Protein backbone atom coordinates (compact mmCIF):
# COMPACT_ATOMS: atom_id res chain seq x y z
CA UNK A 1 0.00 0.00 0.00
CA UNK A 2 1.15 3.53 -0.66
CA UNK A 3 0.33 6.71 1.22
CA UNK A 4 0.91 10.10 -0.37
CA UNK A 5 3.52 11.98 1.65
CA UNK A 6 4.10 15.16 -0.32
CA UNK A 7 2.00 17.69 -2.17
CA UNK A 8 5.08 19.58 -3.42
CA UNK A 9 6.59 18.37 -6.67
CA UNK A 10 9.97 16.82 -6.13
CA UNK A 11 12.61 16.46 -8.83
CA UNK A 12 13.95 13.03 -9.79
CA UNK A 13 17.44 13.73 -8.42
CA UNK A 14 16.02 14.93 -5.09
CA UNK A 15 13.79 11.86 -4.90
CA UNK A 16 16.67 9.46 -5.60
CA UNK A 17 18.90 11.23 -3.06
CA UNK A 18 16.12 11.15 -0.46
CA UNK A 19 15.57 7.41 -0.95
CA UNK A 20 19.20 6.77 -0.02
CA UNK A 21 18.65 8.41 3.37
CA UNK A 22 15.08 7.36 4.09
CA UNK A 23 14.17 4.54 6.45
CA UNK A 24 10.94 4.02 4.48
CA UNK A 25 10.68 3.36 0.75
CA UNK A 26 8.67 5.73 -1.46
CA UNK A 27 7.28 5.38 -4.95
CA UNK A 28 7.52 8.43 -7.21
CA UNK A 29 4.97 9.48 -9.81
CA UNK A 30 5.39 12.73 -11.70
CA UNK A 31 6.96 14.62 -8.81
CA UNK A 32 4.74 13.25 -6.03
CA UNK A 33 6.04 10.66 -3.58
CA UNK A 34 4.05 7.91 -1.90
CA UNK A 35 5.28 6.07 1.21
CA UNK A 36 5.27 2.28 1.01
CA UNK A 37 3.50 0.51 3.85
CA UNK A 38 4.91 -2.76 5.26
CA UNK A 39 3.91 -6.14 3.88
CA UNK A 40 2.35 -9.15 5.62
CA UNK A 41 4.04 -12.44 6.41
CA UNK A 42 2.12 -14.16 3.59
CA UNK A 43 3.26 -11.47 1.14
CA UNK A 44 6.90 -11.97 2.13
CA UNK A 45 6.70 -15.76 2.07
CA UNK A 46 5.22 -15.78 -1.45
CA UNK A 47 7.80 -13.29 -2.77
CA UNK A 48 10.59 -15.21 -1.04
CA UNK A 49 9.46 -18.54 -2.47
CA UNK A 50 9.40 -17.09 -5.97
CA UNK A 51 12.84 -15.48 -5.54
CA UNK A 52 14.31 -18.73 -4.18
CA UNK A 53 12.91 -20.72 -7.11
CA UNK A 54 14.08 -18.28 -9.81
CA UNK A 55 17.45 -17.23 -8.41
CA UNK A 56 19.37 -20.42 -9.36
CA UNK A 57 18.13 -20.00 -12.94
CA UNK A 58 19.81 -16.59 -13.39
CA UNK A 59 23.29 -17.67 -12.34
CA UNK A 60 25.74 -17.60 -15.22
CA UNK A 61 23.46 -15.62 -17.55
CA UNK A 62 23.27 -11.82 -17.94
CA UNK A 63 19.96 -11.59 -16.04
CA UNK A 64 19.63 -10.07 -12.58
CA UNK A 65 16.80 -10.87 -10.16
CA UNK A 66 15.73 -8.28 -7.59
CA UNK A 67 13.32 -8.51 -4.68
CA UNK A 68 11.48 -5.53 -3.16
CA UNK A 69 14.22 -2.89 -2.84
CA UNK A 70 15.19 -2.24 -6.49
CA UNK A 71 13.17 0.39 -8.30
CA UNK A 72 11.91 0.28 -11.86
CA UNK A 73 12.08 3.65 -13.67
CA UNK A 74 9.66 4.44 -16.47
CA UNK A 75 8.02 7.38 -18.17
CA UNK A 76 4.24 7.67 -18.28
CA UNK A 77 2.61 10.54 -20.21
CA UNK A 78 5.93 12.39 -20.21
CA UNK A 79 6.34 12.07 -16.42
CA UNK A 80 8.99 10.06 -14.59
CA UNK A 81 7.79 7.29 -12.32
CA UNK A 82 9.65 4.95 -9.96
CA UNK A 83 7.95 1.88 -8.52
CA UNK A 84 9.24 -0.84 -6.21
CA UNK A 85 8.05 -4.15 -7.70
CA UNK A 86 7.96 -7.12 -5.36
CA UNK A 87 10.21 -8.97 -7.80
CA UNK A 88 11.89 -7.86 -11.02
CA UNK A 89 13.99 -9.70 -13.60
CA UNK A 90 16.27 -7.56 -15.78
CA UNK A 91 18.31 -9.17 -18.56
CA UNK A 92 19.64 -6.20 -20.56
CA UNK A 93 23.40 -5.93 -19.82
CA UNK A 94 23.28 -2.20 -20.67
CA UNK A 95 20.58 -1.55 -18.04
CA UNK A 96 22.71 -1.34 -14.91
CA UNK A 97 21.94 1.87 -13.02
CA UNK A 98 22.87 1.44 -9.37
CA UNK A 99 19.44 2.01 -7.80
CA UNK A 100 16.93 1.18 -10.56
CA UNK A 101 16.33 -0.68 -13.79
CA UNK A 102 14.56 0.65 -16.87
CA UNK A 103 14.29 -2.43 -19.10
CA UNK A 104 13.11 -5.46 -17.09
CA UNK A 105 11.58 -8.46 -18.84
CA UNK A 106 9.50 -9.69 -15.85
CA UNK A 107 7.79 -7.79 -13.02
CA UNK A 108 5.91 -9.49 -10.18
CA UNK A 109 3.51 -7.94 -7.66
CA UNK A 110 2.00 -9.82 -4.72
CA UNK A 111 -1.55 -8.54 -4.28
CA UNK A 112 -3.10 -7.30 -1.06
CA UNK A 113 -6.43 -5.63 -0.40
CA UNK A 114 -4.65 -2.29 -0.15
CA UNK A 115 -2.65 -2.61 -3.40
CA UNK A 116 -4.77 -4.80 -5.67
CA UNK A 117 -6.55 -1.97 -7.49
CA UNK A 118 -3.29 -0.11 -8.15
CA UNK A 119 -1.45 -3.29 -9.21
CA UNK A 120 -4.23 -4.41 -11.57
CA UNK A 121 -4.90 -1.05 -13.21
CA UNK A 122 -2.35 1.71 -12.71
CA UNK A 123 0.73 -0.48 -12.66
CA UNK A 124 -0.47 -2.80 -15.43
CA UNK A 125 -0.99 0.23 -17.67
CA UNK A 126 2.33 1.80 -16.67
CA UNK A 127 4.37 -1.40 -16.88
CA UNK A 128 2.90 -2.35 -20.26
CA UNK A 129 4.63 0.74 -21.69
CA UNK A 130 8.07 -0.68 -20.86
CA UNK A 131 9.18 -2.00 -24.26
CA UNK A 132 11.41 -4.74 -22.80
CA UNK A 133 8.73 -6.11 -20.46
CA UNK A 134 7.45 -9.49 -21.61
CA UNK A 135 5.47 -10.57 -18.55
CA UNK A 136 3.68 -9.05 -15.57
CA UNK A 137 2.75 -11.59 -12.89
CA UNK A 138 0.22 -10.91 -10.12
CA UNK A 139 0.07 -13.33 -7.18
CA UNK A 140 -2.85 -13.56 -4.76
CA UNK A 141 -2.08 -13.70 -1.04
CA UNK A 142 -5.36 -15.39 -0.16
CA UNK A 143 -5.27 -18.43 -2.42
CA UNK A 144 -2.92 -20.19 -4.84
CA UNK A 145 -3.68 -18.01 -7.85
CA UNK A 146 -1.27 -16.55 -10.37
CA UNK A 147 -2.47 -14.07 -12.98
CA UNK A 148 0.00 -13.72 -15.83
CA UNK A 149 -0.19 -10.83 -18.29
CA UNK A 150 1.97 -11.15 -21.41
CA UNK A 151 2.91 -8.63 -24.05
CA UNK A 152 2.48 -11.22 -26.83
CA UNK A 153 -1.14 -11.71 -25.65
CA UNK A 154 -1.88 -7.95 -25.58
CA UNK A 155 -1.64 -8.05 -21.76
CA UNK A 156 -4.76 -10.21 -21.33
CA UNK A 157 -4.79 -12.20 -18.09
CA UNK A 158 -3.93 -15.89 -18.02
CA UNK A 159 -4.90 -17.43 -14.65
CA UNK A 160 -3.20 -20.42 -13.08
CA UNK A 161 -4.66 -22.15 -10.01
CA UNK A 162 -2.99 -25.54 -10.45
CA UNK A 163 0.02 -26.82 -12.32
CA UNK A 164 2.77 -24.51 -13.55
CA UNK A 165 3.20 -20.82 -14.22
CA UNK A 166 5.26 -20.27 -17.39
CA UNK A 167 8.07 -17.70 -17.12
CA UNK A 168 9.14 -17.12 -20.70
CA UNK A 169 11.90 -14.63 -19.80
CA UNK A 170 13.82 -17.58 -18.35
CA UNK A 171 12.32 -20.26 -20.57
CA UNK A 172 10.98 -22.10 -17.53
CA UNK A 173 7.81 -22.80 -15.56
CA UNK A 174 7.25 -22.79 -11.81
CA UNK A 175 4.85 -25.08 -10.02
CA UNK A 176 2.12 -23.12 -8.26
CA UNK A 177 2.71 -25.27 -5.15
CA UNK A 178 6.34 -24.06 -5.04
CA UNK A 179 5.25 -20.42 -5.09
CA UNK A 180 2.76 -21.01 -2.26
CA UNK A 181 4.83 -23.48 -0.21
CA UNK A 182 4.82 -23.25 3.60
CA UNK A 183 2.03 -20.68 3.85
CA UNK A 184 -0.41 -21.03 6.72
CA UNK A 185 -4.02 -21.61 5.68
CA UNK A 186 -5.92 -18.37 5.18
CA UNK A 187 -8.38 -19.37 7.92
CA UNK A 188 -5.57 -19.39 10.48
CA UNK A 189 -4.54 -15.82 9.62
CA UNK A 190 -5.91 -13.57 12.31
CA UNK A 191 -6.19 -9.84 12.32
CA UNK A 192 -3.89 -7.95 14.59
CA UNK A 193 -4.71 -4.61 16.17
C-alpha positions in Angstrom: 0.0 0.0 0.0 1.2 3.5 -0.7 0.3 6.7 1.2 0.9 10.1 -0.4 3.5 12.0 1.6 4.1 15.2 -0.3 2.0 17.7 -2.2 5.1 19.6 -3.4 6.6 18.4 -6.7 10.0 16.8 -6.1 12.6 16.5 -8.8 14.0 13.0 -9.8 17.4 13.7 -8.4 16.0 14.9 -5.1 13.8 11.9 -4.9 16.7 9.5 -5.6 18.9 11.2 -3.1 16.1 11.2 -0.5 15.6 7.4 -1.0 19.2 6.8 0.0 18.7 8.4 3.4 15.1 7.4 4.1 14.2 4.5 6.5 10.9 4.0 4.5 10.7 3.4 0.8 8.7 5.7 -1.5 7.3 5.4 -4.9 7.5 8.4 -7.2 5.0 9.5 -9.8 5.4 12.7 -11.7 7.0 14.6 -8.8 4.7 13.2 -6.0 6.0 10.7 -3.6 4.1 7.9 -1.9 5.3 6.1 1.2 5.3 2.3 1.0 3.5 0.5 3.8 4.9 -2.8 5.3 3.9 -6.1 3.9 2.4 -9.1 5.6 4.0 -12.4 6.4 2.1 -14.2 3.6 3.3 -11.5 1.1 6.9 -12.0 2.1 6.7 -15.8 2.1 5.2 -15.8 -1.5 7.8 -13.3 -2.8 10.6 -15.2 -1.0 9.5 -18.5 -2.5 9.4 -17.1 -6.0 12.8 -15.5 -5.5 14.3 -18.7 -4.2 12.9 -20.7 -7.1 14.1 -18.3 -9.8 17.5 -17.2 -8.4 19.4 -20.4 -9.4 18.1 -20.0 -12.9 19.8 -16.6 -13.4 23.3 -17.7 -12.3 25.7 -17.6 -15.2 23.5 -15.6 -17.5 23.3 -11.8 -17.9 20.0 -11.6 -16.0 19.6 -10.1 -12.6 16.8 -10.9 -10.2 15.7 -8.3 -7.6 13.3 -8.5 -4.7 11.5 -5.5 -3.2 14.2 -2.9 -2.8 15.2 -2.2 -6.5 13.2 0.4 -8.3 11.9 0.3 -11.9 12.1 3.6 -13.7 9.7 4.4 -16.5 8.0 7.4 -18.2 4.2 7.7 -18.3 2.6 10.5 -20.2 5.9 12.4 -20.2 6.3 12.1 -16.4 9.0 10.1 -14.6 7.8 7.3 -12.3 9.7 4.9 -10.0 8.0 1.9 -8.5 9.2 -0.8 -6.2 8.0 -4.1 -7.7 8.0 -7.1 -5.4 10.2 -9.0 -7.8 11.9 -7.9 -11.0 14.0 -9.7 -13.6 16.3 -7.6 -15.8 18.3 -9.2 -18.6 19.6 -6.2 -20.6 23.4 -5.9 -19.8 23.3 -2.2 -20.7 20.6 -1.5 -18.0 22.7 -1.3 -14.9 21.9 1.9 -13.0 22.9 1.4 -9.4 19.4 2.0 -7.8 16.9 1.2 -10.6 16.3 -0.7 -13.8 14.6 0.7 -16.9 14.3 -2.4 -19.1 13.1 -5.5 -17.1 11.6 -8.5 -18.8 9.5 -9.7 -15.8 7.8 -7.8 -13.0 5.9 -9.5 -10.2 3.5 -7.9 -7.7 2.0 -9.8 -4.7 -1.6 -8.5 -4.3 -3.1 -7.3 -1.1 -6.4 -5.6 -0.4 -4.7 -2.3 -0.2 -2.6 -2.6 -3.4 -4.8 -4.8 -5.7 -6.6 -2.0 -7.5 -3.3 -0.1 -8.1 -1.4 -3.3 -9.2 -4.2 -4.4 -11.6 -4.9 -1.1 -13.2 -2.3 1.7 -12.7 0.7 -0.5 -12.7 -0.5 -2.8 -15.4 -1.0 0.2 -17.7 2.3 1.8 -16.7 4.4 -1.4 -16.9 2.9 -2.4 -20.3 4.6 0.7 -21.7 8.1 -0.7 -20.9 9.2 -2.0 -24.3 11.4 -4.7 -22.8 8.7 -6.1 -20.5 7.5 -9.5 -21.6 5.5 -10.6 -18.5 3.7 -9.1 -15.6 2.7 -11.6 -12.9 0.2 -10.9 -10.1 0.1 -13.3 -7.2 -2.8 -13.6 -4.8 -2.1 -13.7 -1.0 -5.4 -15.4 -0.2 -5.3 -18.4 -2.4 -2.9 -20.2 -4.8 -3.7 -18.0 -7.8 -1.3 -16.5 -10.4 -2.5 -14.1 -13.0 0.0 -13.7 -15.8 -0.2 -10.8 -18.3 2.0 -11.1 -21.4 2.9 -8.6 -24.0 2.5 -11.2 -26.8 -1.1 -11.7 -25.7 -1.9 -8.0 -25.6 -1.6 -8.1 -21.8 -4.8 -10.2 -21.3 -4.8 -12.2 -18.1 -3.9 -15.9 -18.0 -4.9 -17.4 -14.6 -3.2 -20.4 -13.1 -4.7 -22.2 -10.0 -3.0 -25.5 -10.4 0.0 -26.8 -12.3 2.8 -24.5 -13.6 3.2 -20.8 -14.2 5.3 -20.3 -17.4 8.1 -17.7 -17.1 9.1 -17.1 -20.7 11.9 -14.6 -19.8 13.8 -17.6 -18.3 12.3 -20.3 -20.6 11.0 -22.1 -17.5 7.8 -22.8 -15.6 7.2 -22.8 -11.8 4.9 -25.1 -10.0 2.1 -23.1 -8.3 2.7 -25.3 -5.2 6.3 -24.1 -5.0 5.3 -20.4 -5.1 2.8 -21.0 -2.3 4.8 -23.5 -0.2 4.8 -23.2 3.6 2.0 -20.7 3.8 -0.4 -21.0 6.7 -4.0 -21.6 5.7 -5.9 -18.4 5.2 -8.4 -19.4 7.9 -5.6 -19.4 10.5 -4.5 -15.8 9.6 -5.9 -13.6 12.3 -6.2 -9.8 12.3 -3.9 -7.9 14.6 -4.7 -4.6 16.2 
